[in-house]
């Protein structure tokens, strides 16, 4: 099978050239482009999620040989969640190679977190099927890079941590206010303010309300803890 220039470039960014290039084509094909003769990436996503999970579990055990399960679990969740997979997908510009139907294309599908995260997992599965577990493991460890060793900070959920900070000081739980929504419907940008009873607040902007809330909580907590 002859690959498009976008997929050839993606292979270079991945650092893996496929013996079975049809696997890569399938990995980047969204369900909006599926047909009786063209498979989408949903089954590969299912498999890739499991391969990623095993690699991350092994990596965390190796990185901290004394950590208890209670510490490992949130670190694991931070490394395999869709947001992280989407970040890695953006790092290799996976969105540029996605095969999307017209409606998804027009609604900004190449930038959507869910689509990018799913496609990243599908690509992992494609590499696994093409070259085996060790090659897929090497790919994951290389692409996730410093995230594996810096995951302790990422594993702390900012909203939960801010709520705990407030409760410890007998304050009500923080509130999250929508300050502004901008951008087109297919690619909205939200500005959220995290507010405490004592008047402390911080704002943050992101492509989803959840991300903006997390970012605002993180910014406020960081300032409060350094004061």
HELIX and SHEET records of a PDB file:
HELIX    1   1 UNK A    5  UNK A   14  1                                  10    
HELIX    2   2 UNK A   21  UNK A   27  1                                   7    
HELIX    3   3 UNK A   31  UNK A   33  5                                   3    
HELIX    4   4 UNK A   42  UNK A   63  1                                  22    
HELIX    5   5 UNK A   69  UNK A   80  1                                  12    
HELIX    6   6 UNK A   82  UNK A   91  1                                  10    
HELIX    7   7 UNK A   94  UNK A   97  5                                   4    
HELIX    8   8 UNK A  102  UNK A  106  1                                   5    
HELIX    9   9 UNK A  109  UNK A  111  5                                   3    
HELIX   10  10 UNK A  113  UNK A  131  1                                  19    
HELIX   11  11 UNK A  133  UNK A  144  1                                  12    
HELIX   12  12 UNK A  145  UNK A  147  5                                   3    
HELIX   13  13 UNK A  151  UNK A  154  1                                   4    
HELIX   14  14 UNK A  158  UNK A  168  1                                  11    
HELIX   15  15 UNK A  185  UNK A  187  5                                   3    
HELIX   16  16 UNK A  209  UNK A  226  1                                  18    
SHEET    1   A 3 UNK A 175  UNK A 182  0                                        
SHEET    2   A 3 UNK A 189  UNK A 195 -1                                        
SHEET    3   A 3 UNK A 201  UNK A 206 -1                                        
END                                                                             
